[in-house]
């Protein structure tokens, strides 16, 4: 079968940062993981000069050493597929940084105390030849702070093992890929901090055959928060982006909004080789994706989710759609993104209720096939650094999509909680957030599974307890009549003929799709889970 996806171009990976941050030790491990050659600039200089670095400083001076360092930077920048460890001061020189402008440069950071602990007793650090080495470390870090700040990627190494740091770098450099077979698609997924300011570079990691004319579809709120660095990054790489705003609400996820997008795409001269960037949450991702799927019979698009819900769910899997007055997502297409760029820094700008809404999908993924993730959430780890678990939550959907890209069977399990949830959303006229509706739907699905004796007693209570601990609702809102809920569920696009399909948990990590649920059973569950 022909491979039609995009592969990353080999670029040199450069590890820089202050002495003692682990550049050489980590570099060896990273090179082995990536199957690359590792080179240490200091070792190269020592070999050329025939003496160790301290001796060069002693006999020829620091200026001589820096000149040799600059020569090595220029030489290594011309070679692809390397892992390079620089000296601590090598990229303080802006000309040296310029040599590596097209490389993937990561600055390793550590606290002064951590650096002092690692270097204590070292005799091969000429710049620390001082009666007060810790004070000297602080002074040098201060002197180099502005230069290090020019490095695009930073990674904190304090308290981490060499393998931990190496794995984080590999994850940063080597994107996850969804490999599906109908059709063949390779979709790189970049996850990490500070990515929106590097969109242009990340797109160039995948391919460089795009038209300069491109569009960023967003909403006013997200535009103010996040659009500027994306625009600057794209312009720095030769793109001419047009920013298109759609009002911020699910009620605007309609064909009328898509028509407005088409008009602006035409005005911006987008052609068949252009990219449409979706910058925002699930609504923007759906709108931009549907526009990309249909404009000029299809152009590339890139998902840049800025909400937790979009990162772990809506941006993944290649389904795009708009709503119809008679149902959610009734008009849509399969359109896999060219790439997904998930900048975890964007989550810091979310309102608490928006973050909680996204957590409903994270809980769903734990129920589907990651018991460890569910238990991690129960332990309260969702309140700690999101980077500890977000990739794990995304991986669940990635795995399911890879096994069933066009929703012919197993992928239907991702609708756990959604048959109920979409009805609640529709009846609330989308005032109920998607994640809130899904949370109530998860409670309903678990109660239905218990009623059918598909799962052990107590599972529903365990799921509801976690949802409540996160701050999500687990009861049907007051005022929603059961007959109205049933009517709304009848429009669900996942039904087969007149039969609704429900995804029910048999245990954590084990769900089943059923299509023989009776009206009586649904009513009984809705009465049980009513507020």
N, C-alpha and C positions, 0 to 999 in steps of 0.2 A: 504494500500500500504506500502511495506516495506521501512523503512528509511535506506538509504545507505550512508548518509553523515557523516562527522566527527563533533563531538561536542567538545568544549573546556573543558579541565580539570579544575576543581575548584582549584585555587591557592590563597593563601592569598594575599590580596592587602594591601600594607603597605604605609602609607603616612608619610613622614618625611620632615625635613626642619627646618628652624629657627623659633623661637617663633614668634607668630603673623602672620604667613603666612596662617593660616586658617585650620590647619590639623584636629582639632576636629570638627569644624563647618562643614567643607566640608565632613569629614568622615561620620558624621551622615546622611547627604543627600545622599551620594554615597551608603551607606549601605542600605538605604531604597529603592533606585532605583534598586539595584541589588538583593534585597531580602536576604541580608546577615546580620550577627550579627556584630555590631560595638563594638570595645573595645578600650579604651584609656589607654595606658601604665601607665601614671601618676596616673590615677584613681585606677588602680590595685595596684600600689605601696602604695598609700595613704591608701587604705583599709587594706593592709597587715600590714602596720606600725602603723595604728591607728592615723595618724596625717597628716596634709597637707604638701605638698612639701616644702614650706618655712621653716616649723618647722623642717623637717628632715635635711635640710641644716644647720639650726641654731644649733641643738642639736647633730647631728651625723656627720655632715660634708659632703662635696660633694663626697669624695671618697666612703663613705658608700652608698650614694645614687646611684652612678654609678655601684657599685657592685650589688645592688638590681635590677637595670635597666637591667644589663646583664643577670641576672637570668630570668627575664620576657621575654626578647628577645628569649632566648633558649626555653622557654616553648611555646610561641606563634608560633614559627617557625614550630612546629610539627602539628599545627592545620590548616585544610583546610577551605576554604570558609569563611574567616573572612575579615573584613576591620579593619585595625589596625592603630591607630594614635600614633606615637612615640613622646617622648620628643624631644626638639630641638637638644640636644646633644647626643641622644641615638646611632645614627649610625655613629658618629664621630669615635667610637671605631671599628677598622677593624674586630675584632672578632664578634661583634654584626652584622656587615654587612654580614659576612660570614654565620651567622645563617639564614639569609633571602636570600641566594644565589638563591634559586629556587622560591622565591616569586616574585610578580610583585611590585616593589618598585618605588614610584613616589616621587620626591623631589619637594616640593612647594617652589617657590622663590618669593621674593618681594624686592622692593628697600628699602634702609634704611629709607627714609622719609615716605614711606608707613607703614613700621613696626612701626616706632616711633608714627605715627598718630594712629595706631590701639591699641598700648599698652600704650598710654599716660594716666597717672593716675592709671595704674594697680598696685596693691599692692602685687600680688602673683607671682612676678618674681624675685627670689632672685639674679639671675645673673645680674639684672639691678639695683640693689641697689647702685646707684651712683649719685652724684650731677649732672653729665652730662650724662643722659641716652642715648641720641642720639649718642654721641661719643662712649659710651660703646657698642651700637649696631654695629657700624662700626668696632670696634676692634674685637668683637666676630665673626662677619661675616668674617673678614679677617683671623682669626685664624682657622675657620672651612672651608674655601673655598676649600682647597685641598680635604678634606674628603667628602664634598658635591659633588665635581666633580666626585667622584667614583660612585655615584648613576647613574644608567642607564637612568632613565627617569626624565626629569625636566619640570615643568609647571609654567609659570609666572602667578602670581595672582594679580599683581598691577592693580588697576582700575577695577577689575572684581568683580561681585557679587558672593556669595556663590553658587548659582544655576548655574551660568556660569562655574565656575571652576569644579563643580561636574559633569556637563554634559560633559565637555571636558575629564574628567577622565573616565567616563563611556564609551565614544566613543573610547578612547584609549584602554581600557581593553576589552571591549565587541565588537568584530568585527561585521561589517555589514555582512549579509548573503544573498546570492542569493538562494532562494528556488525554484527550478524548478521541474516539474512533469514528464518529459519525457526525460531521466530517473530522478529519485529523486537525487538531488545533493545539498549539502550544501557547499558553497564556502565562507570561511571567507575573508573579505577584510579589511586589516589593512591600515589605512591612518594616517600619522603623520610625525613628524620630527625625524631624527636619527634612522630610522628603519633598514637601511642596516647593521648597526653594531649589530643588534639584531635578525637577520634572524634565527639563530639556536634556540634561545629561542622561537620565534614565531612559528616555525615549531613544537616544542615540545608542544606548547599550543593546537595543533590540533590532533596530534597522535604521537606515538613513536615506530611505527612498521616498520620503513624504514630501508633498507640496508645502511651500512655506505658509500658504493660507490655511488657517485653522480657526477653530471656534472653541471658546470656553463657555459652557452653559452652566449657570449658577442661579442663586437667588440673591436678593439685596443684602440679607444678613451675612451670608457666607462670602459674598463678594467683598464686603467691608473688612471681614476678618482675615481672609485667606487668598484673595485673588492676586494681590500685588506681587508676591514672590513668585507665583506661577507665571504671570505675564513676563516678569523680568527674566526668569529662567529660560522661557521659550524664546524671547527676543535675543538673548545671549547666544542661542543656538541657531539663529537665522530664521525663526518662525515669525509670522505676522498674525498674532492672535486677535480675534474679535470676541469681546465679552458680551454674552447674551443673557439678560436677566429674565427670569420667570418668577412671579410672586410666590412667596413662601407658604405653601399650604397644599395639602392633598387635594383640595377642591380644584386646583389648577392643573392636576394631572389628567388632562383631557386632550382630545383631538384639536380643539380650538387653540390650545397652547402650542401644539405641534405645528399647526399652520403658521403661527407667528414665528416660530423657530425657522421654518422653511424660508420665509421671506428674508430673514436676516442672514441665513446661510447663503442665499443667492446674492444678496447685496455685498457680502464679504468675499464673493468670488470663490467659494469653496468648490473644489473639483473632485474627481474620483480618487485622487491620491492625497486628499486632505484628511486631517484627524479632527474629530469632535471630542473634546474633553468634558467629562461630567464632573463638576466640582460641587459636591454637596451631599445630601442624604439620599435616601431611597427614591424619593419623588424625582429629584433631579437626575439620578442615575437611570430611572425608567424613561423619563422624557427624552433625555439625550440619547439613550440607547435606541429607543424607538425611532427617533429622528435619524440616527445614523444608519439604522437598518433599512430605512425606506428612502432617504434622500439619494438621488442619482442611482437608485437600486442598490445602495449600500456603500458606505464609506467606513473607514476604521474609527473606532472610538476607544477612549481610555477612561476607565473608572478611577476617580480620585475621591473616595468616600471620606466625609468629614464627621460622620456620626458613627457611634459604635454599632448601631443597627445595620447601617450600610456596610461597614467593614466586615462583619461576621456573616452577613446574609445577602443583602440586596446586590452588592457589587460582584458577588461570586456566582458563577453558574450560567451566565449568558441568557437569562430570561429577561425580557423588557416588555413593558406594557403600559397602557393608559386605561383609566377608568371609564366606565359607561354609566349613565344614570341608573341603570338597572343592575349594576354589579361592579365589583372591584376587579381590575386587571382583565376585563373581558376582551380587550383588543390589544394584541401583542405579537411578539415574534421571538424566535431564538436568535440572539446576536451576541456571540462571545466577544468580550473586549480584547483589544490588542494587548493590553496590560492593565493591571490593577496597581495603583500606587496609594497605599494606606499609610498616611502620616499620623502616628499616634499622638503627636503634639496637638493635633486638632481637637482631640478629645478633651483637652483642658479648657476649651472654650464652650463646652456643652453645658446647658442648664442641667441641674441634678435630675429633673424628670425625664430629660432626653437620654441621659446616660442610663437611667433605670430602664427605660423602654428598650434600649439595646440589650440589656442584660436578660430579657425574656428569651431572646434567640440563643444567647449563650447557655442558659439553663436547658433550653430545648436540645441543643447539641450534646450536652452532657447526658440527657435522657436517651438520646438516639443511639450513641455508640462510644461514649467516653465516660465511663464510671469514675475514673480518676479525676476528670475535670469537674464532674458533679460534686464529688467529695471535696475537692479543692474549694469550690464555691461555698459549700456548707461550712468549711473551716474559716470562712471570711476572707479568703485571699482575693476576692474580687475587689475589696476595698484598698488593696495594696497596689503596687505598680502594675498597670494594665499590661505592660510588656511581658509580664511573667506568664500570662495565660492567653493573650489574644490570638497568637499564632496557632495555639492548640485548638481554640474555638473555631478558627477559620478552617483548620485542617479537616474537621469533621465534614463540613459541607464540600470541601474540595474532594475528599475521598468519595463521597456519595455521587457527586456530579461526574467524576471520572468513570465511575462504574455504570452510570446511566445518564448520558449527557442530554438526551432528548425526552426524558421523563416517560420512558416506556414501561417502567415497573418500579424498581427500587427507589428511584428519586422521589417518588410520591411520598416516601416516609418523611421527607423534609416538611411536609404539610402538617406534621404533628401540632395540634392545637389550632390550626388555621381554619378548619371547616366551621368550628364554632366562632373563632376569632374574627374572621372576615364579616360574619353576620353582625357581630357587635359593633365593629367599625362602621359598617354601612348604616346601621340604625342610629348611631350617634352622630351621623353626618360628618364623620371623621374628626369629631372633637375628642373622641377617645384615641389615644395614640396607638399605633400599630402594636408596639410591644405590650402595652397594657391590655389590649384586646387578646393578643396571643397568650398572655399570662392567664387570663380568665379561661381561654380555650384549653390551655394545658391542664388546668384544674378540672374542667369538664371532661376532657379525654381520660384523665386518670380515674375520675369517678365512674365514667362509663366502663372502663376496663375492670374496675373492681366489681361493679354491678354484674358484669358478664363472667366474673370469676376468672378473668384472663391473667390477673396479677394477684400477688399476695395482699391480704388486707394490710393497710398501713402505708402502702406506697403512695397513694393519693395524698395522705396527710403529710408525708415526708416532702413531696414535691411542693405542696402548698406552703409548708413551713419555710422552705427555702425562698419561694417567691415573696412571701410576706417579709422575710428578713431583709430582702433586697429593697423592699418598699413597693412591690408590685401588687395590684389587686388580684383577688382570687374569687370574687363573687360577681354575678351578673348585676349590672347597674340597675338601680331602682328605676321604674318607669318603662323598662323594656318588656313589653308583653310577649308571652311565649308564642302566641300565634304570629306575631310580627317577626320574631326570631326565626321561626320555622319557614316563613315566607322568604326571608332574606337568605336563609341557607339553601333554599330551592334554586337560587340563581348561581350557586357556586359552580365555577367553571370546571372543578375537578370531579363533578358527578359523571356517572356513566349511565346514559339514558335517564331514567328517573331515579336512579339509585345513587345516594350520597356515599362517598367513601370517607371513612374515618381512620386515622392513624392512632392506634391504642398501644400503650406500654404494657408489655408482659413482665418486664423487670427493667431496672436501669441497664441501658445498653442493648435492649431487646424490644423492638416494637413490631407491630403487625398491621397490615392494611386490611380493613373489613368493609364490606359493602352490603351487609344484611341487617343493619341496625334499624329497628322499627321506630315508628313515630312515638309509640308509647314509651320506649326506652329513652328517647331524646327528651321527651317531656319530663320524665321522672328525674333525669339528671339536671335539667334546667331548674326544676323546682328545688332540688337538693342544693344547688349552687347559687340560688338567688340570694340577694342581699337582704 
